[in-house]
Structures are given as C-alpha cells and as structure tokens.
Amino acid sequence: MRNVYLVTAFLVVLTVSLLGFRGRIFTKPPMDVFPEWAFPGMKRQPKYEPQTTSAFFADGRVDRPIPARTVSREPLRAEDESSGKAADGAFISGFPASVPVDAGLMRKGQERYAIYCQPCHGALGDGNGITKQYGMGITPTYHDDRLRKMSEGEIYNTITHGKNTMLPYADKLLPDERWAVVLYVRALQRAQTGKAADVSDASAKQTLGIQ
C-alpha cells in the first residue's frame, strides 16, 4: 500500500512540474521540449501576422494597400472571348479580334500544346500520346470530321472547362494561351490534309534554304 502512495505522489509531483498550476501566471518561459537552439528558425519565425501592427511602416499597418496603377497579371477579356461563346450563347467561329493570329501565337500554342496536350493527344494530334501506353482510355484524334468541323470557340471551351475524362485547363493556361493552343490544333489538322500546291513558291524556297 505504501508503494501505491509513493507512486501516486510521484505522479502528482511530475504532473505539476510539467504542467504547472492551473491559472498561474508564469514569469519565465515554459519548458521547451524541442528548444529553439536545436531547431533554429522552425518554431519562432520572424514574420508578420495578418491584421497586426508594425512599427516599420508609418501608418503602423502590416497589411499594405495595393500600389497605384497596379494591373492584374491576367489581362481582362470580354465574356464571349473567355468562354468561347458569342452573346447569343453560340460558339464563335474564328478567333477574337483581340487575339492576334501570327507566328508568335503559333509558337506559343506549340509550346503549350507540347506541355499540356501532347501526352494524351500525341505530337500529331492523332490520339497516340504516351499515356496510351499506360492504359489510358481512347483519346480522340483531331483528324476525324467531327473535330475538324468543331468551331474554334468550342475547342476553346473544351480546353477551359474540360469534357468527359479530360480535366479543365483554365487553372493552367491563360485565355490567350488557350487560343494559342486552338490555333496550333488547327495547324495540326491542316497539316494532315495539306498538299504541295498549298505552299507558295516563296515559302518553299525559304524552307529549303534556296535564294
């Protein structure tokens, strides 16, 4: 019985030593099981907390106001351009007037396509991407009539919102980058039906390096 008392007393002393008395105001920092000197910078990082004050700034606020003339990183687009639809809700054909269709847009589309689209749709847009070797379901080819006849706005809308097993890419591609991918998809489709007669003599000579 004596041992039970001793063990109980030891546990009480140990508990009070570790936790202190409830409601007591300590004058010294509590015991630190993992001291800061052993793990510097991990527990007590010098940083500002939201909605706090700072003597560094003249107004004493940590939250700083947005500088004058600050603009959004993503350019604003009209609603029809950001959704691929016209005002009447129909998908638009062609490209918005604010999107310059030039070699720069084509290069951007090729780059983004290689990153986000090629793994599934393949380098030629024929649906034979690398994911097919790992059990990915059938990926449609861009070269069937259904997708050839699909408007640019609908392709853009699919990139933005996804379709079936394809996830949306609105969080990865800015609006102008999506239009660039649409342009490159059109280039892939055109390449499959192109003929030598479609290339001008000047373009052919430039490609072959002939003066």
Secondary structure, DSSP 8 states (H G I E B T S, - for coil): -HHHHHHHHHHHHHHHHHH--TT---SS----SS-TTTSTTTSS-----TT-B-SSSTT-BSS----TT---SS----HHHHHTB-TTS-B--S--TTS--SHHHHHHHHHHIIIIIHHHH-TTSSS--GGGGGT------TTSHHHHSS-HHHHHHHHHH-BTTB---TTTS-HHHHHHHHHHHHHHHHHHH--GGGS-HHHHHHHHT--
